[in-house]
Each structure stands twice: as C-alpha cells, then as structure tokens.
C-alpha cells in the first residue's frame, strides 16, 4: 500500500481551518439552547419547576417533556428485523426528545432552555428545579433479565427487547453429541464510546411561509436523517433540508437522529426563530450512543482430527435504555448471522442473541458494528482449541480454512461469501510478520525481563448491502461536471476518489468535477448514507454506472454530430471516433453544444441495488509486557487484507490505521464504566476515559492481497472497519500468549497495566 499519492482534495480545506462543521454554521437572529440532563439513572419525575429559569433575562422559552408530548411527535424507527424466537418482534419503547414523567439513564435530556445567548441558556438551566423519586437501577444485562427486576419500560416485559436466533439448532446439537472435544469460552466486549472529534451540535430554522425546515447537524448521510425527521414529525421528507458539509468523525454513532436534534427542531418551530445548540465533550460522552457492550458465550465442537464440526454462540447485549436505529440490526443479523462461520468450514451453527434494556446510555453501531465481537469470540476459541488439543495454532487454522476455490461460499446461516483467499492471507501474514522468528525475539525479550507474546487473527466480514443508492451526474454551463451522492463524508476521501472513478470512465479531467455529498439543494435522490464499509461499493459503483450511462447517451449525440450511425462509433479517452477514420468529437464538446436553460441531454440519474461483498484479513500482533508494572507495549503489527480492488492506496491505508487505532483503544484502554449502585457514568471525560495515543502504534506493516469482488462493477470490498475487526482478536491472542507462561489463563479487556499486574500477581500465589 505505498503507491505515489498527490493528496486529497479535502486536505487543503480541512488542514487550513476552512472546513465547515456544525458549530461553524450561524443564521441571522438565532437563539441558543442548552439542556438540563438527568443526574439520575432511573427515577420518576415528581415535579419540574421552570418558573425561575423562565424569568431570567434573555430567556425566550423553557421546553419540557410536556411540550414534547403536546407535539405528539413519534419515536424514530429502528431498522427492520426479521421475527425472532417464537415469532417475537423487536420491542421499540417510546423515546421522547425530552424525558416525560420518568428518566431512564443518567444524561437523558429532561428540559431545554432557549435564550438570546448561550451563557443565558446555561444559567437558566441551573435555575430549573426538579424533584425525583428514585427507582432501582439496572446496570448489567444479567441484572435486567433476572426474575423480579424492575422494568425499564412498562411495555417491555422482562426488559427483553428482542430474542433472536439463527442457524440449525438440531443439526448443531447432533454435531456436539459426536464431538471429540468441546471448547467453551465466555468473554466480555466492554462498552466503549465513539469519541468523535466533533461533539454533537444542531441548528434548526423554520420558514413558516413555506413550512420548510433547514437542519444543520452531523450526519453520515442525509437520507436516513430525512426519513427519521419525516417519521418523527409526520411531515413529508421534502419539509426538511439537512446540511452537513464537514463531519468530524462518524464511526456509526453519527448515523442517528438523536433526541437533541429533534428537540432543537421542535424549539425552532415553537419560538419562530433559528435555534442553535452546541454540546460539550462531557455531554457527548454521556449521551452519544455507545458501542459493543455484549457478553459473548461460545462453544466450539471438534472431531478427533481437529476439524471444526459445530459452533454455538450466545450473546447477551446491553442495549441501554432505548433501542437505537441500527443497534438491534448489528447485534443480530448484520454481523452475528452474516459472518457466523468466520473464515472456517463449520457445517453446523446455532446462535442466539438477546437484546436487553438497562439504565445506561443506548448502544448503537460503532466502527466494526458487531464484527469485532464475532471475530474476537471466534479467534479466542480457535487459540483455546489449539491449547487444549495440542495442535499448533497455525496448523489448526490451516485444517479448517475455506479454500479460495470454494468461493462463492454459502454458510450454514445463509450468507454467501462472494470471494476470498483465507489461506493466501494466512501464508502472506506469517511471512511478513516473520512468525517463525518469534521464538528468538521472545528469548531476547526475556533476557531484558520482558514477557513477549504473538497473536494471530483471521476474519471475514460483511460490507455493502442495505437497500439501493441513487446518484446524479449533471453538466454545468461552464463544462464542469457535478456529481451528486447521498454519501456522508467524515474522512473517507470521497471528494477525491469519486471524481477519479467518473473521470476514468468519461476520459475527462477529474479536477473539473465536483462532488456534492448529501447536498440539500441538489436533485432529490433515494438512498441512505455512509456506514457498514459500503460507500465505494454502493455510491462509487452507482457513480461508475452513471458514468457508463453518460457515455451511452453520448453515442447518439455524437452520431448526429458526425452524421454517422451510432454503431459506427468507438469511445475512448473522452472521444467518440468513427471506426477506421480520424473523425471524432469529444464528450465535453457534445455537452457544451447542448448547454442552455434546460437540462443537458447527457445529464444522468441512476440507481444501483447494493450487493454485499466480504472483505477479509489476517493480522498478527506482537506485544511486550513489563511484569513489574503490567505496562503493555505493541512492538510489531502486521496486517494483510483483501479489500477487493483498491482505488486509492493512501486513503485505504488511512482507513486501516484508523480502524486499527480504534480497535487498539478497545483492547488496551477504553471502557465506559458505570457505578453499579447509582448507574452514573464514571468515565464521562478525558480525565477518566482513556484513548490510544499516536505512540501506541509505531511499527506497523500494511499489505494488500486483493481478490476482486464479483458483487459490484468496481470489484470493491469494504475497508473502513477491517482494522477494528482484525486488531481486537489479534491483540487479545497476543496478550494471552504473553501471559500464558506465567499461568494466566484468562483476562478481560481492556488490558490495562492494573489488570495485567493484578492477574500476574494472582497467578504467582
């Protein structure tokens, strides 16, 4: 991944401070908002007195849950799911934009002050008087489903929002009955925060003459936000224009319509002025949807030769106090079922995932969106199987890997892996990481008083899918091309890559093309946004097909201009050439000949149904541990990935490194810790919530070994989440390998110095 790189178009704007994030938008006459948030995790609201706040200078209006209830706006809908166990349908409790009668997690918005200035709004929040009747607090999924537990929502019996299973239970039980060995593991994928660079913010303005509303907010694509706003308000999608020019981090947590967004829109409607709110870092930490948060149980059945013959997986997922838009999907269908076999041949699989409501911040997709949980459980099971059976951990993988000639590979849960070469990835990463030389490196480390471990992880994950994407390509009167897509940019380099894709097809200059991502003033397009490592597969492929359609339209125009039949023409390098002659006309010339008041005949709108592609990878991590302090250092990291056809190596490198760092954060440091008695988030600021630093990952090798995907015209596969999916299990296996020599058999993430030191101390006793 080291091809020459001239930089991204976005870089100059963003690096010189010319980006425009949500807080940078201002409108004439705007008011400012601030929220009162619950300081209790679970309580009835006995009284809420806003009179003192309302009387303060500069205060325009104080909104409460009663105002939200009067608006009769609905709860944003989650993504659709198939029926669960016994035909169960996902239970979606109502989630008001301001808590009404009851609060269900610490940090939930309870009231909102709208004032002339931000300072006045913040001062008025302090003047609101509220009295609570505290209720029992549930901070674990296990406690929430225990008999007699208090209900988080009266209409969700047993606090069980969804009970979902997949696979063939009978066939799996039969496989386990004849197994020579059964390996069992129980793991915790701890709750973590997305921590975007840009805290939540929103600005809304209604034009009552036209009954339209401009909403400025962070999004990963305006399609889902428009759908959410229309559902919440009952108004047509055309009522809203969503603006999100630059977004400081998405990671899955910015693909949601949050209660604060809805409250700002409601406030702007009620006061008749634009209303702006910019959240603080602590507000973002306590109210942004969290990620992971699942207890993972796995059982792997093997025959006498070490072949995998069955898998049972059971997840108990802490969804928090409400179901988010995509949280239920990624914890049932999108990852656990879609990649259930990982890269291995397993004839029988049964999985059951229960989604439980607790008194914590709701959980949603976070980079990897369920995939790291699957890979973590699988690869820890495989390493444990190697330990128990005595089969070398590389050899046991070789015996069970899906072969390249077996693709497309249909799994027992119904997924079809489109393409891949797991064995090739394995051999490549073993060579690149110098796996065979590790013993000498471990000996050298021991001489320095360090414990050294090496870990391997293989994975395959879904990318793409979910609906269809529509794009538009239009020709401006000055000859420039305008490209329109519903992709939501937050660092992926769309402005650079998408024009290059179109330029290659059309034979035109990419520098004369402009990408409009989720442009509220552009053509009305159908589609969603950027999530699930799908953007190049979906938006990029749609633009590629659109460019081909432009070329197709141009044949008839060129034939008319050159006075020949269209079948007598060839197209190459931006020109239509009469076969066997030097007569030609350029596509740009044709576009210019037809410029005028109306649409250009070459303008094109096209829609692409998105297919799923499965990227895969093999990662090796090496770590050293100081047994005296428990401090851990990543000394080498090697990743070989199949992302399909790569269109910009440096951007893919950046995506890989970003995913690696976020996976490393989960493994080594990050943890949303809640007080078990009060339900308060104890890691609500950067004083308490640790993140990886640049020095954490210094010796990294990234290699690509692509197998083009047949599932889309670009041959592309996802890349944005592979780093997180591979790094979690690779590092976990490396840490356990290092600790095994001291007798430590199990340790839960994050592997902080204190946890490692304590485990080593306990093993010595």
N, C-alpha and C positions, 0 to 999 in steps of 0.2 A: 504493500500500500504506500508506495513512495513516488508516484508519478509527478511530473512537474505541475506546479499549481500557481496560478496567477492571482489567486484571491477571490473572495466572494464579492458580489455587488453590494451586499448588505454591509460589508465590513466598514467601509469609509463612513457611512451614515451613523452606524452604531458606535464606532470607536471614537468619533469626533463629537459625540454628545448630541447628534442631530436626530436620534431616534425619538419616536413619539409613543410613550407608554400611557396608560390610562390616566395617571396623575398629571400628565402634561396637558390634558385637554381642559379648556376653560370656555365658558359661554357667558355672554353678557347677562348681568342680572342674576347670576347663580347664587343660590343659598348653599349652606354647608350642613352636613349631617354628622351625627355621632350616635353610637349605640350604647345603651345600657345592656350589659350582659349578665346572665345569671351567675351568681357566685356559689350556687348550689348545684349539685349534680342531679338531684331528684327531689322535687318539692311541689306542693300546691301553692299557688299564688293566692294568699288570703286578701291582700289589699295592695293597690298600686296607686299612689297619690302623686300626680304630676303638677298639682297647682302651683307649688313653689317654683318649679322649673319653668312653667309656662309664664310666670310673672316676671322672670328675669329679663333685663334689657337685651334686645336683639333676638329674642326667641320668637320664631314665627309659629311653630306648631310642635306639639309633642304627640307622637303616634304610639299607640299601644296595641296589644293583641286584639282589643275590642275593635279598633279601626280596621285591622286586617280581616277580622271576622265579618265586619259590615260590608267589606268589599266583595265578600263571597268568592274570592279567587281560590283556585284549586291547587292541589299539590302537584309539582312537576312529576311526570310519569317516569318510571324506570324502563329500561329496555325490556322487550318482550322475552319471556322464557317459556319453554315447553312445560307441561304439567310435571309435578314431582311425584314423590312416593304416594301411592294411593290416589293419584289424580290431583294432588294438592296444588293450588295456585298460589303464587307468591303473594304474601300479605304486605300491602303497602300502607303503613299508617299515615294519617294526615300530618303534614308538616307545615304549619303556618309560618309566614315570614317573620312574625313576632309572636313569641310564645303566648298562649292564651290559656289561662286557668292553671297551667302546670308547666314546669320546666323539667327537662329530661337529660340535660348534660351541662356541665359547667362550661360556660362560654356561650350558651344559646342566647340569641338576641331576644330581649324582653321589651324594650322600648327604644324609640328613636327620636332624637331631638333634631329639628330643623331650625337653623338660626342664620343670622346675617353673616357670621364669621365662624370659623372652625373653633376658635377659642370660646366663643359664646356657647356653642353647641356642647363642647366638652364640660364647661362649667355647669350648664343646665343638667347634664346627665348626673352630676354629683348631687344635684338637689332633688332628684326623684326619690321618693320614699316607697319602699316595698317591704312587705311582710310575708314570710314564707311559713308553711307548715311542712317540715322536712319529712321525707319518706325514705324507706330503706334503699340503699344504693347497691347496684349490681355492677361490678367492675370486671367480672370474668364471664365468659360464655357458660362455663360449667355451673357457676352460681345461678345464672339466669334461667337455666333449664331444670334446675333442681326442683323437686316437688315442693309446692308451697311458696315458691319465690314470688315476690311482688311483681305485678305486671307493669312493664314499661308503658304499654298501651293496652287499654281495656279490650280492644278488638283483636288482639294478637295473643291467643291462648298459649300459655306456656312459654311466651316470649320467642316462639319459634316462627320466624318469618317465612322460612322455606325449608323443605326437606326434599332433597334431590338425589336420585341415584342413577347410575348408568352402568352399562356392561351386562354380562350374563352371570347372575348370581349362582345359579345351579351349576353351570359349567365350571365356575371358579371354585366352588366348594368341592366338586369332583376332583379338580386338579390338586387342591390342597390335601385331599384324602389320600392321594397316592404319592405325595411329595416325600423325598428322602430328607430334605431339610426345609425348615420354615424360619425365615429371618424376620424379626419384629423390631420396629423402631417407633419411638414417639418423639416428635420434635416440635419446637415452638418457633413459628415465624413471627417474631415480635412486631408489634405495632410501631410504625415509623411515620415520619412526616415528609411530605414532598419538598418543603422548604424552597419554593420558587424565589428567584431574585426579587421579583416584584410582588409586594403584598397585595391583597385584594383591594380593589377600588371600583367605583362605579359613578357615572354621571348620566343623569337622565333628564330629558327635556321633552315636554309635550307641546305639540302645535294643535291647540283646541279647534282652530278653524278647519283643519283637515283631519283631526283626530288621529294624528300620527305621532310616534314617539321615537326620538333618537336615543339610543342607549350606548354609552361608551364603557367598555369593560374588557377584561382579559378573556379571550376565548381561544380554543383550539380549532375554531371554525364556526362561522355564524349559523350554519344550518341547524344544528341541534338546539342552539340558543333560541332561534326564531320559533322552532317547534315548541320549545318549553314555554316561552312567553305567550304564545298563542294558546297553549293548553291552560296555563295558569289563569290568564285573564278572560279567556273565552272570545278574544278578538281575533280577526284574521291575521295571518302572518304578515300581510302587507302593511299592517299597522306599524310595525317596528322596523327601524334601521339600526343595525348593530355595527359599531365601529370598533375595530381592534387593529390598528396599524402595526404596532410592535407589541410583543408579549414577552415579558421577562421570565420565561420558564413555563412549561406546560406540565409535562410528566404525568398526564392523566388527571391531575387534580384541577386543571383549568378547563375541563370539558364538561363542566357542570353549571347549571343555573342555581346559584346559591340564594338562600333566603334574603341575604343583604341586598343582592341585586333586585329582587322583587320588591323589597321594602323601599328602596330608593326610587324605583319606577312608580310605586304607589304614592310616595310622598310628593314627587314632582307633579303627579296628577292632582293631588288634593290641594297643594298650595299654589298651583298655577305658575310655578317658576322652575327653572332648571335647578336640580339638587345634585350636589357632589359630595361623595364620601370617599376618603382615602384611609384605609385601615392601617393599623400599626403592625409591627412584626409580631408582637405578642397576640394580637387579635387573629392574625393569620395562623399562628401556630396552634391556637386553641380551637379555631373554627374552620380552617381548611380541612377538607376530608383527609383522613389518614389512610395509610396503605398497609398491606399484608394483614397482620392481626388474625392469625389462624393457628389452631393446634392441629398438627398433622400426625396421623397414625398410619403406618404402612406395614404390610406383611408380604414377603416375597417367598414364593414356593419354588424350590429347585429339585431337579431329579438327581440321581446319583452321579451323573457326569457334569453337574454344574450348569445345566441348561435351565433357563427361567421358564416355568410352566404355568405360573399363575401369580396374580397380584391383587391384593385387597388394599384399598386406600380409603381412609375416612378422615374428613376434615370437619372440625368444629370452628366455625368462622364467627368472630366477633364483629358484627356489622355496626355497632354503635347504636345510637338512639333512634335512627331513622334509616330507611333504605335509600341509598344514593341512586343516581341514574344508571350507572353501569356496574356498581359494586356487586349486585347479585349475579349478573351475567358472567363476570370474570372469575367468580368463585364457584361456578357450576359448569357452564357449557364451554366458555371461550378458552379456558386453559385446562382444567382438570379432565374434561372429557376429550377435548380436541387433541391433546398431546399425551394421553394416558399411558401409552406404552413407551414413551420417550423414544430412544433410537434402537430399542431392543425388540426382538421377536418374543412376544408373550401371547400364547394362544387364548388365555382366559383372564379376564379382568372384571372386577366389580368395584365400583366406587360409590360412596355415599357422603354427601356434603350437606351439613345442616347450617343454616344461617340464623344466627341468634341476635336478638336485640338486647343491648345493655345500656347503662347510663354513661356512655362515652361519646366523644365526637364521632359522627358517622364515618364509615370507611368506604373507599372508592378505589378505582384503579390507580396504581402508582407504577412508574416505569417497570415494565415486565408484566404487570397486570395478571397475577396468578401464575405466570410461567416460572418465575424463580422458585415458588413453592413446590411445583411439580418436580423441577429438576433437583432441588435440594433434597426432597424426600427420596427420589429415585437414586441419586448418586450416593447418598449416605447409605441406603440399603445395599447397593452394589458393593461398596467398600466393606460394609459389615459382613456381607456374604462371603467375600474373599477372605476375611479374617477367620470366620467360623469354619469354612470348608478347607482352608489352607491352600486354595487355588490363588495364584498370583493375580493381583487386581487388574493387570493389563490382560492377562490370559482369559479371565472370566468375562471380560467385556468382549474380547475377540470372539469367543464362542457364541455370543448372543446378539451381536450386532446385525442389523438389517443390511443386506448386501446392496451394492449400487444397482445390480441387475434386477433387484426385487421392486424397484420403484417404477411406476406409482404403487405405493404400498397401502393397502387398506387395513386399518387396525380393527381389533375386535369391538371397538366402541363406535365404528362407523366413519372415522376420519380417513381421508385419503391424502397421504403424504405425497406431494406432487413429484419431487425429485430430491436426490441427495446422494452422498457417498460417505456414510459414517466411518467406514473402515479407512478410507483415504484420509479423512480428517484426523483419525486417531494416529495413524502412522506418521503423518506430517507433524503433528504436535509433539510426538515423542522424539522425533529427530530434532526439531527446532529447539526444544527445551533441554536437550541433552539429558534425557531421562536416565539413561544408563550411567551417566557420570555422577548421578546424585550421591551415591554411596561415598564417594571420595569427598564431596562437598560437605556431607554430614559429618564425616570424620574430622575434617578441618574445623568445622564449627564447634564440635565437641571439645576440641583442643583449646578453643577460646572460651569454653564454659557456656556455650550456647546450645539450645535444642533446635534442631532443624527438621522441618517436615516438608513433604511434597504431596500435592494433591492433584488429582485429575477429575475432570467432569466433562461428560458428553451431553448434548441436548439437541432436541429439535423442537421448534415452536411454531405456532400458527402466526401468520401475518396476512394483512389484507382482509378480504371478506367484508361483510356488513353492507348490504344494500348496493347502491349504484352511485356514480358520480357524473355530474353534467358539467361540461366546460363550454366556453365560448372563445372564438378567435375572430377578432374584427380588425379591419384595415382603416387606419386614420387617414384623413385627407392629406397629411404630410408624408404618407408612405410608411409610417411606423405601425407595428402590429401590437395590438392589445390582447393579452391573454387573461382570461378570467377563470378563476377556480375557487371553490369553497374551502381550500386548504387553509389552515390557521397556522401561520408561521411563528415559531418560538425557538429559532436557532437552527433549523434544518437546511437552510440554504436554498429554499425554493426559488428565490428571485434569480439565482444563478443557474440552477440545474434545469428548470422547466423551459426557459427560453432556449437553452442549448439543445434540448431534445427537439423542440419545434424547428429550430434553425437548421438542424441536421437534415430533417425531412424536407424542408422547403428550399434549402440551399440559399438561405438569406442570412443576414448579419444578426446574430443574437443581440448585439448591442443596440439594435433598433427595435427591440421588442421589450415590452413592459408587462410584468406580471402583476395582476390585481388579485390579491388574496382576500376572499370574503369582502368584496367591495360592495357596500350598501347602495351605491349608485350605479352599479353595473347591471348586466342582464339578470333577470330572475332565474336562478339555477336551482336544480334539485340535487340534493346530496347531503353529506354530513360534514366531516372535517378531518382533522389530523389526530389519529390515535391508532393504537394497535399495530404500529410499524406498517402502515398501509399507504402512505402518501405517494411514494413513487409508483407502487403497484396500481393504485387507483387514479389519483389525479394526474400523475405522469403518463400513465397509459392512455387515459382519456384524451390528454392533450396530444399525444402521439397519434392516436386515431383521428383526432380532429384535424391535425396537420395533413394526414393522408387524404382526408375528405376535401381539404382545400385544394390539394394537388389534383384530385379527381374533378372538382368543379372547373379548375383551370383548363383542363383539356378542351372542353367545348369552346371556352372563350378564346383560347389560342387557335383552335381550328378556324373559328370565324375570322380572326385577325389575319391568319396566314392563308386563308382561303383553301384549306385542305380538309380532309376528313380527320376526325379525332384519332381514328385507328392508325393514321399515318405518322403519329407523333410519338416521340420518346421524351421523357422528362428526366433531367439530371442537372445537378448543380444549379438549381433555381431557374432553369430554362427549358422551354418546350422546343424541341428540334424536329424538323421534318426529316424523317429517316432517309439516309443516303444523300442529304444535301447540307448546305451550310445555312439554310433558312431557319431562323429561330426567333423567339420572343421570350422575354423574361417574365417570371411570375410577378415581380414588382411592377413591371411596365403594365401588365394587364390590370393590376389593382389600381394603378394611377389613372389609366384610361377610363375607369368606371367610377372615379370618385365624384361625389356630388352630395346633394342634400339627403338622399335616401341611403339605405344600407348598400354596402358594396356586395356585388353578386358572389364574391369569394368569402364573405363572412360565413362563419360556420358555428353551429351549436350542435354538440353531440353528447350522448350519454353512454357510459360504459358500466355494465354489470360487473361488480368486483368479485374476482375469484380469489380463493385462499392459496397462498404459497407458503412453504415451510422452510425457512432458513434453519441452519444447523451449525454446530460448532463443537470444537474440542479445546478446552482450556486447561493449562497446567499452572499451578501456583506453588511457589516455594516461600516458606516463612522461617524466620528465626525467632526464638523466644529466649529472653533472659529469665532463667528460673528464679533468680533472686528478687526480681521486681514484677514479673509477669508481663513485662512490656513485649509487644509483638511487632515485628518488622517484616514487611513484604520485600523479599530480596530479589525475586525474579517473578515475572509473569509473562506467559506465552499464550497467545490466543490464535487459533486457526479457524476461520469462519467461512461458511458458504452463505453469502448474501445474494446469490444469483449474479446477474450481470451488474457490474458497478459502473456508474456514470460519472462519478467524481470521487476519486480515491481519498482526497483530503477531507472531504465532508463526511465520508463514511468513517474515516479514522476518528474524526471528532465525535461522531455519534457513538462509536465503540468506546472511546475513552470516557465519554460522559456516562455511559451505562456502567462501565467498569467502576468508576468512582462512586456511583450511587449504590452499586452492589457492595462495594467495599465498605461504604458507610454503614450499611445494614449489618455486615459481618463483624465489624470492629467496634462500632461506637453508637450508632443511632438507636434510640429507644424512647418511645412515648410512654413514660412511666406514670401510672395513676396511683394515688393514695388509696389503699384498699378500703379504708373506712369512710372517707369523705367523697371519693370519686373526683378529687381535684387533680388536674394535670400537673405533675411535678417537674416536667421538662418543657416549660412554656416559654423559654427564652434561650438565647445562645449562651447564657450563663450555665444552663442546665442541660441543653440538648447539644450533644457533640456531633460534629460532622467531619468527614475526612478533609485533610488539607493537601495542598499540591505535593508536598514532600512524601505523602503516603504511597504514591505510585511513581517510582522513578525509573525502574529497569523493566521496561515493558516491550515486548515484541508482538506486533500485529501482522498477521499474514492472511491472505485470502486464498481460498481454494474453491472457486465458484463452479456450481453446476447450474446452468440457466434453467429458469422455471418455464415449463410449458403452459403455465396457467395464465400468463398475460403477455401482450405483444412485446414488452420490453425485456422479458426474461428475468425480471427483477424479483427479489425477495426482500423482506424487511430487514433493517439493520439497527433501528433505533433502540431496541430492547435487548439485543443479544448480549451486550456487555453485562447487564444486570443479571440476566438469566444464567450465564455461564460462571460469573465470578462468585456468586453466593455458594454453590456447591463445591467449586474448585478450592476456594479458600477454606471452607469448612473441612473438607477432606485433608487439606494440608495441615491445618491446626491439629486435628485429631491424630494425624500421623506423627506430628512432633511430640504430642503429649502421651502417645501410647507407650513409649519407652519408660515413662515414669509411672505407668499403671493407671492413667486417667482414661476411662473408657467413654465417658460422655460429658459434654459441656454444651450449654445452650448459648446461642448468640444473644447479645453482642459479646465478642471475646475481648472484654476489657482487661487491662492489667490486673484489676482487683479480682475478677472472676478467675482468670488463669492462675494467679498466685494462690487463691483460695483452693482451687482444685488440686494444685500441686501439693499444697500443704496437707490437704485431707488425704491424698494418696500416700504420703510419707508415714502417716500414723498407723 
